[in-house]
C-alpha cells in the first residue's frame, strides 16, 4: 500500500499534498510527525502515476484523493534547473540526516542526478525526469518522496 501525505484538516483544498511514500517503511522514515498530517493509503498504480509525474494529487475529500493529469515539457534549461533544485534538496536532507535509514538511497540518487548528461537528451522532453529514468530502466524517485 502506498501513502499520500496531505496537510491535515484541508478537505477539498487544492495544493495540500506534502509527501508521498511507496510503503510503510518509507512512510515511517519521512521525518514527520504523522499525527500532524492527513495520511491516505492508495494503490501502487496511483502512486506510480504521481511518482512518474503523469498525475498530481490535487486534493482530498475525507479519504478519497482527487487526481488530475499532468503534462511535462522540459527544455534543456528547465530540466537543468529542475535537476539542480532536486540535487540541492537531496544534499540538504543527507547533510542534516546522517542516520536516516533512507540515506544511502538518496545518496545513490544524488549521484545518478549528478552524472546525468543533459546533452544526451532529445528536447523537448515530453515526460517527467522520473518517467525518463524509469523508461531507461534506472532508479526513479520523486521529490515528493524525499524525507
Buried (B, 14 or more C-beta within 10 A) or exposed (E): EBBBBBBEEBBEEEEBBBBBBBEEEBBEBBEBEEEEBBBBBBEEEBBBBBBBBBBBBBBBEEEEBEBEEBEBEBEEEBBEEBBEEBBEBBBEBBEEBEEBEBBEBBBEBBEBBEEBEEEEBEBEBEBBBBBBBBEEEEEBBBBBBBB
